Amino acid sequence: MLPATVADTAALLEAGGYVADTPLATTVHLAMAMDRPLFLEGEPGTGKTEIAKVLASGLKRRLVRLQCYDGLDLAAAAYEWDHARQLMAIRIAEATGTADSRALSSDIYARQFLQARPLLSAIDPDLPPAVLLIDELDRADEPFEAFLLELLADFQITVPEYGTIHAKTKPVVVLTSNRTREVHDAIRRRCLYHWVDYPDARRERLILARKAPLVQPKLAAEIVAFVQKLRGQDLFKLPGVAESIDWAAALMHLNQTELNPGAVDETLGVLLKYQDDIAKIKGAEAARLVTEAKAAAAD
């Protein structure tokens, strides 16, 4: 059963440890209620992929994940024929003298020889309902998007040699993009859209309380204040929520109870992933941000 209201959807996400604001919960709810794919765009580390994982867990559905990459094609994403088994079937038919060219040509394209990849698996009528995650679509080549149009519009895939396979229960479809390139309008028109931004300080404290409950409230408040100020800097890659959670865990492992410049300098590699960014923040700038973060956390 899908959530009946926006409040139910927010509660489902919260039960899975995902703290969503009202606009996001509303878009997720409408996507499920209207049987429309959900297209989530935003910076890396803002929790786009996690939404699909939480929905699969909360709805008790299979999570079918297609991780996109440069060069992804139909055989890896949707289906391919098991040529080895097809060839074996032909040889057995020839050896037993039962080969009929017309019958054999249709028999080797039976469902049993069709290998389902993530897209086909998500709509397979013989399998339990699924949540389909098409992750980082912007990493795939633009022509690959054309393969998705039939699936996103009608929840079906047409295999030329076999026929059209329809979903018995429509999957919940979540597409994500880090916006390394623009996704085509044809994809966007078939989806409901939401930009997943960095959370504000209040929501990030709630997220940290859920994901790192052992962190003391004082340290958690200082971590959030520091990261919020860090996102205001001119950096090549700003830290996401995932980095905030990792940093909190790292500071706990080092037995830190509050921020200090030394601990920050030693652990900047958990927050920042580029040497130029670390060099820009390390030292005096980190000390200044720690002082400001402590003051902000104390308010």
RODO-2510 file (C-alpha; in nm, 4 decimals, decimal comma):
residues 299
     n   res          X          Y          Z
     1     m     0,0000     0,0000     0,0000
     2     l     0,1303     0,3424    -0,0949
     3     p     0,1039     0,6303     0,1554
     4     a    -0,2369     0,7987     0,1397
     5     t    -0,1283     1,1534     0,2267
     6     v     0,1749     1,3796     0,2243
     7     a     0,1948     1,3390     0,6021
     8     d     0,2010     0,9595     0,5606
     9     t     0,4808     0,9912     0,3049
    10     a     0,6812     1,2169     0,5368
    11     a     0,6274     0,9671     0,8191
    12     l     0,7435     0,6799     0,5949
    13     l     1,0611     0,8697     0,5072
    14     e     1,1198     0,9657     0,8701
    15     a     1,0739     0,6057     0,9825
    16     g     1,3583     0,5171     0,7469
    17     g     1,5811     0,7849     0,8970
    18     y     1,5286     1,0390     0,6179
    19     v     1,4405     1,3913     0,7343
    20     a     1,2485     1,5500     0,4457
    21     d     1,1077     1,9000     0,4266
    22     t     0,7462     1,9510     0,3182
    23     p     0,8152     2,0332    -0,0506
    24     l     1,0231     1,7167    -0,0939
    25     a     0,7700     1,4966     0,0894
    26     t     0,4929     1,6459    -0,1270
    27     t     0,6773     1,5736    -0,4530
    28     v     0,7590     1,2177    -0,3458
    29     h     0,3960     1,1602    -0,2475
    30     l     0,2605     1,2979    -0,5758
    31     a     0,5020     1,0870    -0,7804
    32     m     0,3732     0,7708    -0,6130
    33     a     0,0071     0,8749    -0,6161
    34     m     0,0160     0,9760    -0,9837
    35     d     0,2327     0,6833    -1,1011
    36     r     0,4948     0,9229    -1,2319
    37     p     0,8736     0,8840    -1,2185
    38     l     1,0509     1,1122    -0,9719
    39     f     1,3499     1,3054    -1,1044
    40     l     1,5795     1,4302    -0,8262
    41     e     1,8575     1,6708    -0,9137
    42     g     2,1132     1,8289    -0,6840
    43     e     2,4707     1,8392    -0,5653
    44     p     2,6425     1,5103    -0,4695
    45     g     2,5897     1,4058    -0,1090
    46     t     2,2521     1,5724    -0,0581
    47     g     2,0591     1,2469    -0,0106
    48     k     1,9017     1,1808    -0,3514
    49     t     1,9936     0,8131    -0,3707
    50     e     1,8947     0,7587    -0,0083
    51     i     1,5331     0,8496    -0,0873
    52     a     1,4973     0,5470    -0,3162
    53     k     1,6551     0,3189    -0,0557
    54     v     1,4217     0,4438     0,2177
    55     l     1,1155     0,4081    -0,0083
    56     a     1,2078     0,0498    -0,0938
    57     s     1,2511    -0,0352     0,2740
    58     g     0,9371     0,1486     0,3866
    59     l     0,7178     0,0073     0,1091
    60     k     0,8732    -0,3395     0,1518
    61     r     0,9630    -0,3591    -0,2148
    62     r     1,2664    -0,4798    -0,4023
    63     l     1,5257    -0,2106    -0,4679
    64     v     1,6419    -0,2422    -0,8291
    65     r     1,9359    -0,0110    -0,8906
    66     l     2,0816     0,0889    -1,2252
    67     q     2,4086     0,2747    -1,1722
    68     c     2,4681     0,4828    -1,4839
    69     y     2,8094     0,5309    -1,6425
    70     d     2,9659     0,6450    -1,9670
    71     g     2,9005     0,3823    -2,2353
    72     l     2,5978     0,2214    -2,0660
    73     d     2,3919     0,0400    -2,3285
    74     l     2,0672    -0,1546    -2,3602
    75     a     2,2311    -0,4926    -2,2972
    76     a     2,3627    -0,3810    -1,9575
    77     a     2,0605    -0,1706    -1,8602
    78     a     1,7519    -0,3548    -1,9868
    79     y     1,8015    -0,7021    -2,1333
    80     e     2,0078    -0,9266    -2,3545
    81     w     1,9615    -1,2677    -2,5077
    82     d     2,1468    -1,5641    -2,3614
    83     h     2,3233    -1,6595    -2,6826
    84     a     2,5070    -1,9561    -2,5293
    85     r     2,1788    -2,1207    -2,4196
    86     q     2,0170    -2,0382    -2,7529
    87     l     2,3026    -2,2049    -2,9399
    88     m     2,2819    -2,5081    -2,7122
    89     a     1,9073    -2,5382    -2,7786
    90     i     1,9724    -2,5294    -3,1537
    91     r     2,2390    -2,8000    -3,1317
    92     i     2,0175    -3,0239    -2,9161
    93     a     1,7312    -2,9859    -3,1620
    94     e     1,9616    -3,0699    -3,4535
    95     a     2,1132    -3,3687    -3,2724
    96     t     1,7735    -3,5164    -3,1863
    97     g     1,6370    -3,4535    -3,5346
    98     t     1,3549    -3,2336    -3,4072
    99     a     1,4787    -2,9130    -3,5650
   100     d     1,2202    -2,7238    -3,7666
   101     s     1,3601    -2,3964    -3,8961
   102     r     1,0380    -2,1976    -3,8500
   103     a     0,9546    -2,3366    -3,5055
   104     l     1,3143    -2,3175    -3,3893
   105     s     1,3485    -1,9515    -3,4881
   106     s     1,0611    -1,8647    -3,2548
   107     d     1,1580    -2,1097    -2,9808
   108     i     1,5046    -1,9633    -2,9315
   109     y     1,3476    -1,6240    -2,8647
   110     a     1,1321    -1,7549    -2,5818
   111     r     1,1212    -1,5820    -2,2436
   112     q     1,3503    -1,8407    -2,0873
   113     f     1,6419    -1,7160    -2,2994
   114     l     1,5862    -1,3498    -2,2149
   115     q     1,8207    -1,2227    -1,9446
   116     a     1,6692    -0,9378    -1,7446
   117     r     1,8882    -0,6465    -1,6482
   118     p     1,7722    -0,3790    -1,3984
   119     l     1,5167    -0,1982    -1,6185
   120     l     1,3417    -0,5172    -1,7272
   121     s     1,3684    -0,6723    -1,3813
   122     a     1,1865    -0,3728    -1,2305
   123     i     0,8769    -0,4305    -1,4485
   124     d     0,8905    -0,8107    -1,4695
   125     p     0,5291    -0,9232    -1,4038
   126     d     0,6562    -1,2485    -1,2521
   127     l     0,8588    -1,0714    -0,9817
   128     p     0,7425    -0,8789    -0,6710
   129     p     0,6871    -0,5019    -0,7021
   130     a     0,9983    -0,2865    -0,7066
   131     v     1,1450     0,0558    -0,6492
   132     l     1,3611     0,1314    -0,9534
   133     l     1,6570     0,3625    -0,8900
   134     i     1,8227     0,5018    -1,2037
   135     d     2,1201     0,6598    -1,0320
   136     e     2,3326     0,9431    -1,1736
   137     l     2,1625     0,9540    -1,5128
   138     d     2,3854     1,2467    -1,6089
   139     r     2,6832     1,0085    -1,6205
   140     a     2,5295     0,8070    -1,9060
   141     d     2,5536     0,9079    -2,2709
   142     e     2,2718     1,1217    -2,4083
   143     p     2,1535     0,8519    -2,6569
   144     f     2,0898     0,6177    -2,3624
   145     e     1,8094     0,8463    -2,2472
   146     a     1,6077     0,7443    -2,5537
   147     f     1,5983     0,3870    -2,4207
   148     l     1,4216     0,5113    -2,1088
   149     l     1,1339     0,6974    -2,2704
   150     e     0,9041     0,3968    -2,3228
   151     l     0,9670     0,2717    -1,9708
   152     l     0,9093     0,6091    -1,8057
   153     a     0,5919     0,6814    -2,0043
   154     d     0,4195     0,3406    -2,0076
   155     f     0,6125     0,1185    -1,7643
   156     q     0,6859    -0,1273    -2,0415
   157     i     0,9765    -0,2447    -2,2562
   158     t     0,9456    -0,3697    -2,6122
   159     v     1,1847    -0,6488    -2,7118
   160     p     1,1758    -0,6697    -3,0948
   161     e     1,2226    -1,0492    -3,1143
   162     y     0,9823    -1,1246    -2,8291
   163     g     0,7177    -0,8568    -2,7778
   164     t     0,6218    -0,5995    -2,5170
   165     i     0,6604    -0,6706    -2,1468
   166     h     0,4294    -0,4719    -1,9177
   167     a     0,4541    -0,4178    -1,5445
   168     k     0,1774    -0,5860    -1,3464
   169     t     0,2399    -0,3473    -1,0569
   170     k     0,4002    -0,0225    -1,1647
   171     p     0,7354     0,0340    -0,9962
   172     v     0,8166     0,3479    -0,8037
   173     v     1,0826     0,5055    -1,0255
   174     v     1,3473     0,7442    -0,8919
   175     l     1,6016     0,9067    -1,1239
   176     t     1,8926     1,1083    -0,9845
   177     s     2,1341     1,3522    -1,1435
   178     n     2,4314     1,5481    -1,0093
   179     r     2,3916     1,7852    -1,3048
   180     t     2,7309     1,7221    -1,4592
   181     r     2,5367     1,7675    -1,7849
   182     e     2,1806     1,8639    -1,8711
   183     v     1,9300     1,5784    -1,8976
   184     h     1,7072     1,5980    -2,2057
   185     d     1,3655     1,7624    -2,1880
   186     a     1,1967     1,4396    -2,3029
   187     i     1,3031     1,2753    -1,9766
   188     r     1,2032     1,5745    -1,7663
   189     r     0,8533     1,5915    -1,9189
   190     r     0,7794     1,2361    -1,8098
   191     c     0,8814     1,2978    -1,4492
   192     l     0,7930     1,5031    -1,1460
   193     y     1,0956     1,7153    -1,0563
   194     h     1,2577     1,8247    -0,7323
   195     w     1,5883     1,9978    -0,6639
   196     v     1,7449     1,8449    -0,3530
   197     d     1,9423     2,1252    -0,1931
   198     y     2,1751     2,1323     0,1063
   199     p     1,9646     2,1344     0,4252
   200     d     1,9475     2,4331     0,6545
   201     a     2,1114     2,4104     0,9969
   202     r     1,7970     2,2949     1,1798
   203     r     1,7293     2,0100     0,9392
   204     e     2,0941     1,9083     0,9247
   205     r     2,1005     1,8799     1,3061
   206     l     1,7962     1,6519     1,2848
   207     i     1,9666     1,4425     1,0168
   208     l     2,2825     1,4153     1,2247
   209     a     2,0783     1,3117     1,5296
   210     r     1,9249     1,0300     1,3227
   211     k     2,2366     0,9127     1,1427
   212     a     2,4942     0,9673     1,4198
   213     p     2,2962     0,9403     1,7448
   214     l     2,6056     0,8834     1,9611
   215     v     2,7470     1,2295     1,8871
   216     q     2,6993     1,4635     2,1813
   217     p     2,4523     1,7494     2,1122
   218     k     2,7175     2,0173     2,1658
   219     l     2,9594     1,8601     1,9189
   220     a     2,6761     1,7939     1,6715
   221     a     2,5703     2,1597     1,6830
   222     e     2,9282     2,2761     1,6249
   223     i     2,9756     2,0297     1,3370
   224     v     2,6614     2,1548     1,1642
   225     a     2,7541     2,5207     1,2189
   226     f     3,1056     2,4616     1,0807
   227     v     2,9801     2,2744     0,7727
   228     q     2,7147     2,5377     0,7070
   229     k     2,9844     2,8087     0,7101
   230     l     3,2137     2,5916     0,4977
   231     r     2,9458     2,5770     0,2277
   232     g     2,9658     2,9542     0,2058
   233     q     3,3297     2,9337     0,0964
   234     d     3,4507     2,9376    -0,2636
   235     l     3,5454     2,5698    -0,2890
   236     f     3,5712     2,3302    -0,5805
   237     k     3,3459     2,0740    -0,4064
   238     l     3,1278     2,1698    -0,1119
   239     p     3,0697     1,9048     0,1574
   240     g     2,7325     1,7309     0,1439
   241     v     2,5246     1,5772     0,4198
   242     a     2,7040     1,2471     0,3700
   243     e     3,0345     1,4189     0,4512
   244     s     2,8822     1,5799     0,7621
   245     i     2,7780     1,2374     0,8894
   246     d     3,1189     1,0866     0,8101
   247     w     3,2956     1,3770     0,9828
   248     a     3,0848     1,3357     1,2958
   249     a     3,1777     0,9662     1,3049
   250     a     3,5462     1,0490     1,2522
   251     l     3,5512     1,3002     1,5380
   252     m     3,3801     1,0447     1,7631
   253     h     3,6511     0,7900     1,6788
   254     l     3,9083     1,0500     1,7862
   255     n     3,7212     1,1015     2,1169
   256     q     3,6506     1,4661     2,0446
   257     t     3,3789     1,6329     2,2508
   258     e     3,3986     1,9733     2,0816
   259     l     3,5595     2,1299     1,7775
   260     n     3,9145     2,2569     1,7982
   261     p     4,1415     2,3800     1,5170
   262     g     4,3859     2,0924     1,5514
   263     a     4,1213     1,8208     1,5144
   264     v     3,9654     2,0071     1,2220
   265     d     4,2993     2,0327     1,0374
   266     e     4,3650     1,6614     1,0929
   267     t     4,0252     1,5510     0,9636
   268     l     3,9587     1,7922     0,6751
   269     g     4,0073     1,5021     0,4334
   270     v     3,6784     1,3582     0,5575
   271     l     3,4903     1,6765     0,4628
   272     l     3,6817     1,7970     0,1570
   273     k     3,7913     1,5756    -0,1306
   274     y     4,0289     1,8034    -0,3217
   275     q     4,3749     1,9113    -0,2074
   276     d     4,3247     2,2704    -0,3242
   277     d     4,0148     2,2985    -0,1036
   278     i     4,1976     2,1515     0,1973
   279     a     4,4932     2,3856     0,1482
   280     k     4,2568     2,6845     0,1296
   281     i     4,0809     2,5994     0,4588
   282     k     4,3579     2,4422     0,6667
   283     g     4,5264     2,6516     0,9328
   284     a     4,4138     3,0070     1,0067
   285     e     4,0936     2,9844     0,8023
   286     a     3,9893     2,6649     0,9795
   287     a     4,0588     2,8275     1,3171
   288     r     3,8460     3,1271     1,2217
   289     l     3,5590     2,9030     1,1087
   290     v     3,5805     2,7013     1,4306
   291     t     3,5457     3,0203     1,6372
   292     e     3,2460     3,1330     1,4332
   293     a     3,0887     2,7870     1,4445
   294     k     3,1191     2,7690     1,8237
   295     a     2,9528     3,1085     1,8552
   296     a     2,6730     3,0104     1,6178
   297     a     2,6177     2,6762     1,7949
   298     a     2,5956     2,8497     2,1310
   299     d     2,3137     3,0818     2,0151
***
